């Protein structure tokens, strides 16, 4: 993913880590990437080329990102690897 990726948010949710398998993450990956977080933020988005992506990160980072950019600016978000350590092609079911 590099250091930064500009995307447009399509849908986002905060889910229990117990539901990580719905987005294609094993419990082992969740433990390594997110430690003991009880919830995960899942962001369905598209990049500037229109490719569908699913990013998984810390819910606090999602809240900060939305607060700093405002919901009206969901078409212009920067994902950084440090805040969104899991980035997958395609969209995954979140609920």
MARKE-869229 format. One record per residue: residue number from 1; x negated, y negated, z negated of N, C-alpha, C, O in turn; chain. Coordinates in steps of 0.001 Angstrom, whole numbers, plus 524288, in hexadecimal, padded with zeros to 5 digits. Each point is the difference from the previous one (the first is absolute). Layout:
+-----+-------+-------+-------+-------+-------+-------+-------+-------+-------+-------+-------+-------+---+
:   k :  n.px :  n.py :  n.pz : ca.px : ca.py : ca.pz :  c.px :  c.py :  c.pz :  o.px :  o.py :  o.pz : c :
+-----+-------+-------+-------+-------+-------+-------+-------+-------+-------+-------+-------+-------+---+
: NUM :     X :     Y :     Z :     X :     Y :     Z :     X :     Y :     Z :     X :     Y :     Z : A :
...
+-----+-------+-------+-------+-------+-------+-------+-------+-------+-------+-------+-------+-------+---+
***
This chain:
+-----+-------+-------+-------+-------+-------+-------+-------+-------+-------+-------+-------+-------+---+
:   k :  n.px :  n.py :  n.pz : ca.px : ca.py : ca.pz :  c.px :  c.py :  c.pz :  o.px :  o.py :  o.pz : c :
+-----+-------+-------+-------+-------+-------+-------+-------+-------+-------+-------+-------+-------+---+
:   1 : 7FCCF : 8049A : 80000 : 80331 : 7FB66 : 80000 : 7FC9F : 7FB22 : 80000 : 801FA : 7FBD1 : 8014F : A :
:   2 : 7F92F : 80478 : 7FD57 : 7FCC3 : 7FB62 : 7FF9D : 80141 : 7FD13 : 7FB08 : 80276 : 80222 : 7FC76 : A :
:   3 : 7FBDB : 7F8F8 : 80341 : 800D9 : 7FD1C : 7FB32 : 8055C : 7FD68 : 7FFB7 : 8020D : 7FF2E : 7FBBB : A :
:   4 : 80040 : 7FF83 : 808C9 : 80507 : 7FD41 : 7FFFA : 80317 : 8017A : 804DC : 7FDD7 : 80096 : 80441 : A :
:   5 : 80739 : 7FFFF : 7FB02 : 80372 : 80141 : 8045C : 804DF : 7FCA9 : 7FF8C : 80297 : 8000E : 7FBF3 : A :
:   6 : 7FEB2 : 7FD10 : 8081A : 804AF : 7FCB2 : 80004 : 804A1 : 80333 : 801F2 : 7FFB1 : 80286 : 80415 : A :
:   7 : 8049D : 7FD5D : 7F8F7 : 80497 : 8031F : 80148 : 804FB : 7FCDD : 7FF30 : 80002 : 7FBC5 : 7FDB7 : A :
:   8 : 8043E : 80680 : 80442 : 80542 : 7FE04 : 7FEF5 : 802CE : 80428 : 7FCDA : 80050 : 80481 : 801A9 : A :
:   9 : 801B9 : 7FA0C : 7F9D4 : 802CA : 803B5 : 7FCA6 : 8054C : 80140 : 8025C : 802C7 : 7FC85 : 801D0 : A :
:  10 : 7FE98 : 80875 : 7FE26 : 8051A : 801BF : 801D4 : 80360 : 8016F : 7FB50 : 80496 : 7FE94 : 7FFB9 : A :
:  11 : 7F919 : 8043D : 7FCA3 : 802D3 : 801CA : 7FB58 : 7FC02 : 80124 : 7FBC8 : 7FBA5 : 801AE : 80127 : A :
:  12 : 805CE : 7FD6B : 7FA03 : 7FC7D : 8015B : 7FBB7 : 8032C : 801FE : 7FB63 : 80497 : 7FEB9 : 7FF5B : A :
:  13 : 7F8D2 : 8046E : 7FD7C : 8028E : 8024A : 7FB69 : 7FBE1 : 8014A : 7FBF2 : 7FB68 : 800B4 : 8013C : A :
:  14 : 80651 : 7FF95 : 7F9F4 : 7FCB9 : 801F3 : 7FBC6 : 8025F : 80536 : 7FE63 : 8049D : 80054 : 7FEAE : A :
:  15 : 7F822 : 803C1 : 80174 : 801DF : 80546 : 7FED8 : 7FCB8 : 80266 : 7FBA6 : 7FB8A : 7FE73 : 7FF1B : A :
:  16 : 806BA : 8054C : 7FE42 : 7FD33 : 802EA : 7FBFE : 7FB9C : 8031E : 80283 : 80095 : 801E8 : 80461 : A :
:  17 : 7FB0F : 7FEA0 : 7F8EA : 7FBA7 : 80318 : 80223 : 801A5 : 8059D : 800F9 : 7FD98 : 802B8 : 80328 : A :
:  18 : 8068B : 7FF14 : 7FA1E : 80200 : 80546 : 800DD : 80258 : 800A2 : 80570 : 800CC : 80463 : 801CD : A :
:  19 : 8004F : 7F74A : 800CC : 80242 : 80028 : 8053E : 7FBE2 : 7FF28 : 8043D : 8015B : 7FF50 : 8048F : A :
:  20 : 7F9B7 : 800BA : 7FA05 : 7FBC9 : 7FEF4 : 803BB : 7FFF2 : 803E0 : 80484 : 7FE4C : 7FEB0 : 8044E : A :
:  21 : 8038B : 80608 : 7FAC1 : 80018 : 803DB : 8043A : 803A1 : 7FE53 : 8046E : 7FF4A : 801B5 : 80470 : A :
:  22 : 80498 : 7FAFB : 7FA72 : 80388 : 7FE17 : 80416 : 7FD38 : 7FC85 : 803F3 : 801D2 : 7FF60 : 80467 : A :
:  23 : 7F9CB : 7FE60 : 7FA09 : 7FCF3 : 7FCD3 : 803A0 : 7FB0C : 802CD : 801B6 : 7FC7A : 7FD9D : 8023D : A :
:  24 : 80346 : 80777 : 7FCB3 : 7FBA6 : 8031C : 801EA : 7FB2D : 80014 : 7FC97 : 7FBC9 : 80166 : 801D8 : A :
:  25 : 804BA : 7FD20 : 7F92C : 7FB7B : 7FFF6 : 7FC7C : 80051 : 80471 : 7FC0F : 8040A : 800CD : 7FD86 : A :
:  26 : 7F7C2 : 80205 : 801ED : 7FFCD : 80428 : 7FC1D : 7FEF9 : 7FD9D : 7FAA0 : 7FDFF : 7FBA5 : 7FFA2 : A :
:  27 : 8035C : 8072F : 7FC32 : 7FED9 : 7FE14 : 7FABB : 7FA2C : 7FEEA : 7FF30 : 7FE96 : 7FC63 : 7FD29 : A :
:  28 : 7FE0A : 806BA : 80552 : 7FA5E : 7FF34 : 7FF73 : 7FE51 : 7FAC9 : 8025E : 7FCDC : 7FD2E : 7FDB1 : A :
:  29 : 80539 : 8018B : 806E8 : 7FEB1 : 7FB05 : 80286 : 80206 : 7FB75 : 7FCBA : 7FD4C : 7FC14 : 7FF58 : A :
:  30 : 80767 : 80472 : 7FEA1 : 80246 : 7FBE3 : 7FCBF : 7FC8C : 7FF07 : 7FB3E : 7FF01 : 7FB82 : 7FE9C : A :
:  31 : 7FF30 : 8089F : 7FEEC : 7FCB6 : 7FF6B : 7FB4F : 7FAE2 : 7FD40 : 80157 : 7FE47 : 7FC88 : 7FD26 : A :
:  32 : 7FF4C : 80505 : 8072E : 7FB07 : 7FDA1 : 8018A : 800B1 : 7FA40 : 80179 : 7FCEF : 7FCB4 : 7FE50 : A :
:  33 : 80701 : 80214 : 804C3 : 800B9 : 7FAB1 : 80200 : 8029A : 7FC45 : 7FC1F : 7FF00 : 7FB4C : 80016 : A :
:  34 : 8045D : 806D9 : 7FC7E : 8032D : 7FC9C : 7FCB0 : 7FF9E : 80114 : 7FA2F : 802D5 : 7FDA0 : 7FCEC : A :
:  35 : 7F9BE : 805E3 : 80186 : 7FF43 : 80104 : 7FA74 : 80503 : 801A9 : 7FD5C : 8028A : 803BD : 801A3 : A :
:  36 : 7FEDA : 7F97D : 7FA51 : 80496 : 8016A : 7FCE4 : 804C5 : 7FC86 : 80103 : 80394 : 7FFDE : 7FCCA : A :
:  37 : 7FC88 : 7FD5B : 80793 : 8049E : 7FCD1 : 80136 : 804E0 : 80369 : 7FFFB : 7FFF1 : 80458 : 80211 : A :
:  38 : 8043F : 7F9B6 : 7FBA0 : 804D4 : 80310 : 7FFDA : 8034E : 7FF28 : 804E8 : 80337 : 80350 : 8015B : A :
:  39 : 7FC01 : 7F849 : 8014B : 802F0 : 7FEC1 : 804B8 : 7FC47 : 7FE7A : 80460 : 7FB95 : 7FE5C : 7FF08 : A :
:  40 : 80643 : 80234 : 805CD : 7FCF0 : 7FE94 : 8049B : 80343 : 7FC71 : 80382 : 804BB : 800B4 : 80081 : A :
:  41 : 7F8BC : 7FB88 : 801E0 : 8028B : 7FCAD : 803DE : 7FF3B : 80276 : 8055A : 7FBAB : 8018F : 80164 : A :
:  42 : 8088A : 7FEC7 : 80197 : 7FFC9 : 80226 : 8054A : 801FD : 7FBC3 : 803AD : 8044F : 7FDFA : 7FF57 : A :
:  43 : 7F883 : 800B9 : 80485 : 8013B : 7FBD8 : 803A8 : 80002 : 8022A : 8058D : 7FBF9 : 801AF : 80205 : A :
:  44 : 8089D : 7FE3D : 80064 : 80060 : 8015F : 8058D : 7FF1D : 7FAF6 : 80301 : 80276 : 7FC04 : 7FEEA : A :
:  45 : 7F9FF : 80430 : 804E2 : 7FEAC : 7FB3F : 802CF : 7FE55 : 80147 : 80595 : 7FF75 : 8048C : 80176 : A :
:  46 : 7FFC0 : 7F75C : 80197 : 7FDD5 : 80090 : 8053A : 7FB6B : 7FC47 : 80071 : 80017 : 7FBB1 : 7FDDE : A :
:  47 : 7FBDF : 80609 : 804F3 : 7FB84 : 7FC99 : 800C9 : 800FA : 7FC76 : 804B9 : 80435 : 8001F : 80253 : A :
:  48 : 7F7F1 : 7FCCA : 7FF0B : 800AA : 7FC3B : 80448 : 800D8 : 80296 : 80546 : 801F3 : 7FD87 : 803A3 : A :
:  49 : 7FC99 : 80771 : 7FCCF : 800D4 : 802ED : 804D9 : 80533 : 802F1 : 7FFFF : 8014F : 802A7 : 803CB : A :
:  50 : 801A3 : 7FCDD : 7F7F2 : 8050C : 802A3 : 7FFAB : 7FFBD : 80590 : 7FDF8 : 803EC : 802C8 : 80017 : A :
:  51 : 7F77E : 7FEE8 : 7FE12 : 7FF7F : 80551 : 7FDE6 : 80276 : 8004C : 7FA93 : 7FF30 : 7FC95 : 7FCB7 : A :
:  52 : 803D5 : 80792 : 80269 : 80273 : 800E1 : 7FAEF : 7FBF1 : 80203 : 7FC2A : 7FCF1 : 80381 : 80139 : A :
:  53 : 80313 : 7FA31 : 7FA0F : 7FC5A : 8017E : 7FBDF : 802E2 : 80050 : 7FAD7 : 803D4 : 7FD38 : 7FF26 : A :
:  54 : 7FA55 : 80629 : 7FD6E : 801DB : 8003B : 7FAA0 : 7FB59 : 7FF00 : 7FC7A : 7FC12 : 802C1 : 8004B : A :
:  55 : 8045C : 7F951 : 7FC61 : 7FBE3 : 7FEC1 : 7FC3F : 801F7 : 80157 : 7FA90 : 80491 : 7FF23 : 7FEC2 : A :
:  56 : 7F7FC : 802F8 : 7FE06 : 80164 : 80151 : 7FA9F : 7FC22 : 7FD41 : 7FC69 : 7FB45 : 8002F : 800D9 : A :
:  57 : 806D0 : 7FD46 : 7FB20 : 7FCAC : 7FD18 : 7FC70 : 8027D : 7FF56 : 7FAAB : 803E0 : 80288 : 7FEB4 : A :
:  58 : 7F9D5 : 7FA0C : 7FE47 : 801C2 : 7FEC6 : 7FAB5 : 804CF : 7FC71 : 80050 : 7FFE1 : 7FC19 : 802CF : A :
:  59 : 80455 : 80526 : 7FA65 : 804B1 : 7FCAB : 8001F : 7FEED : 7FA58 : 7FE78 : 8027E : 7FC74 : 80216 : A :
:  60 : 7F9E4 : 802A2 : 7FA59 : 7FEBF : 7FAA0 : 7FE83 : 7FDAD : 7FD01 : 8049A : 800FF : 7FB56 : 8009C : A :
:  61 : 7FBEE : 80750 : 8029B : 7FDCA : 7FD7C : 8049F : 80444 : 7FEA8 : 803EC : 7FFC4 : 7FBE8 : 80283 : A :
:  62 : 80423 : 80781 : 7FE0B : 8046A : 7FED7 : 80373 : 802E9 : 7FB33 : 7FE04 : 80145 : 7FC7F : 8030B : A :
:  63 : 7FFC7 : 80355 : 7F7EC : 802C5 : 7FB86 : 7FDC3 : 7FCE6 : 7FAF7 : 800C7 : 80239 : 7FBF8 : 80164 : A :
:  64 : 7F8A2 : 80441 : 7FDB7 : 7FCB1 : 7FB6A : 800C5 : 8000D : 7FE38 : 805B2 : 80071 : 7FB59 : 80123 : A :
:  65 : 7FF1B : 8086B : 80268 : 7FFE1 : 7FEBF : 80582 : 8051B : 7FD67 : 801A9 : 7FFEC : 7FC1F : 802D7 : A :
:  66 : 80476 : 805F4 : 7FB6E : 80512 : 7FDC3 : 80162 : 800C2 : 7FAAA : 7FD7D : 80236 : 7FC7A : 80269 : A :
:  67 : 7FBF8 : 802E8 : 7F8C2 : 80087 : 7FAF6 : 7FD59 : 7FC9B : 7FBD8 : 8029A : 8019C : 7FB7D : 8006A : A :
:  68 : 7F9C1 : 805F8 : 80153 : 7FC6B : 7FC3E : 80262 : 80186 : 7FE84 : 80589 : 7FF03 : 7FB9D : 801B5 : A :
:  69 : 80366 : 8080B : 8011F : 8016A : 7FEDB : 8056A : 805BE : 7FE99 : 80078 : 8018D : 7FD61 : 803B8 : A :
:  70 : 80191 : 8044B : 7F8A3 : 8059E : 7FF11 : 80036 : 8029D : 803EB : 80392 : 7FDD6 : 80169 : 8040E : A :
:  71 : 806B9 : 80056 : 7FA82 : 802C9 : 803EE : 80312 : 800FC : 7FE18 : 80596 : 8003C : 80329 : 8039E : A :
:  72 : 80053 : 7F7D5 : 7FD18 : 800FF : 7FDF0 : 8053F : 7FB43 : 8008D : 80387 : 8007A : 7FF68 : 804BF : A :
:  73 : 7FB00 : 801B5 : 7F911 : 7FB3E : 80078 : 80314 : 7FE2E : 805A8 : 8006D : 7FB53 : 80103 : 80083 : A :
:  74 : 80850 : 802A7 : 7FF49 : 7FE90 : 80588 : 80034 : 7FDE4 : 80192 : 8055A : 7FE53 : 80471 : 800C4 : A :
:  75 : 801C4 : 7F7E6 : 802EA : 7FDE3 : 80127 : 8052A : 7FA35 : 7FEB7 : 80061 : 7FDB1 : 8008B : 8042F : A :
:  76 : 7FFF7 : 7FDCB : 7F799 : 7FA98 : 7FE4D : 80035 : 7FD3A : 8016D : 7FAE4 : 7FEC1 : 7FC97 : 7FCD9 : A :
:  77 : 80050 : 80873 : 80263 : 7FD89 : 801DD : 7FB36 : 7FA99 : 8022D : 80135 : 7FF26 : 80259 : 8041C : A :
:  78 : 7FD41 : 7FCDB : 7F84E : 7FACC : 80243 : 8007C : 7FF81 : 8048E : 7FC3D : 800B1 : 7FF6A : 7FB47 : A :
:  79 : 7FE1A : 80525 : 806E5 : 7FEE9 : 80488 : 7FCB8 : 7FA1E : 80081 : 7FF81 : 7FD34 : 7FFF4 : 803EA : A :
:  80 : 800ED : 80086 : 7F756 : 7FA72 : 800F1 : 7FF2B : 7FF57 : 80568 : 7FDA7 : 80344 : 801CD : 7FCF7 : A :
:  81 : 7F880 : 800BD : 80476 : 7FF0A : 80559 : 7FE4D : 7FFAA : 80071 : 7FA14 : 801A1 : 803F3 : 7FDCA : A :
:  82 : 7FC4F : 7F81D : 7FFA2 : 7FF87 : 80043 : 7FA54 : 80555 : 7FFFB : 7FD4D : 8009E : 80254 : 7FBD6 : A :
:  83 : 80338 : 7FB10 : 80682 : 80537 : 7FFBC : 7FDA4 : 803B7 : 80423 : 8021F : 803D7 : 80154 : 7FD6D : A :
:  84 : 7FB16 : 800B7 : 80735 : 80344 : 803F0 : 8028E : 7FC79 : 8047F : 801B9 : 7FEBC : 80078 : 8049E : A :
:  85 : 7FFAE : 802D5 : 7F7AD : 7FC12 : 803FC : 8012D : 801CE : 80477 : 80382 : 7FCC3 : 80300 : 801E9 : A :
:  86 : 80850 : 7FD80 : 7FEF9 : 801F1 : 8041F : 8037A : 802F2 : 7FD6A : 80480 : 803BC : 7FD17 : 7FF2A : A :
:  87 : 7FA88 : 80404 : 80597 : 8028E : 7FE03 : 804A5 : 8008F : 8047F : 803D4 : 7FC24 : 80273 : 8017F : A :
:  88 : 808B7 : 7FEA1 : 80016 : 80117 : 8046B : 80371 : 802EE : 7FE22 : 804D1 : 80302 : 7FC42 : 7FFC1 : A :
:  89 : 7FC19 : 80658 : 80495 : 802F6 : 7FEDB : 804C4 : 80584 : 80218 : 7FF65 : 800D7 : 80418 : 7FD9F : A :
:  90 : 802DC : 7F91C : 80486 : 8056D : 801A9 : 7FFC4 : 802AF : 7FE23 : 7FB12 : 7FD91 : 7FDC8 : 7FC7F : A :
:  91 : 80790 : 8032F : 80353 : 80320 : 7FEA5 : 7FB79 : 801B2 : 804EA : 7FD3B : 80144 : 803EC : 8027B : A :
:  92 : 7FEC2 : 7FBDE : 7F875 : 8018E : 80475 : 7FCCD : 804CA : 7FE9F : 7FCD6 : 800EB : 7FB72 : 7FEC3 : A :
:  93 : 80218 : 80876 : 7FFF4 : 804B2 : 7FF58 : 7FCCF : 7FE61 : 7FE3C : 7FA8E : 7FC66 : 80234 : 7FDB2 : A :
:  94 : 8064F : 7F9BE : 80034 : 7FE9A : 7FE1B : 7FAD4 : 80422 : 80125 : 7FBE3 : 7FEDC : 7FF97 : 7FB58 : A :
:  95 : 805D4 : 801CF : 8062A : 8040B : 80160 : 7FC28 : 8036C : 80452 : 80219 : 803A1 : 801B4 : 7FD58 : A :
+-----+-------+-------+-------+-------+-------+-------+-------+-------+-------+-------+-------+-------+---+
***
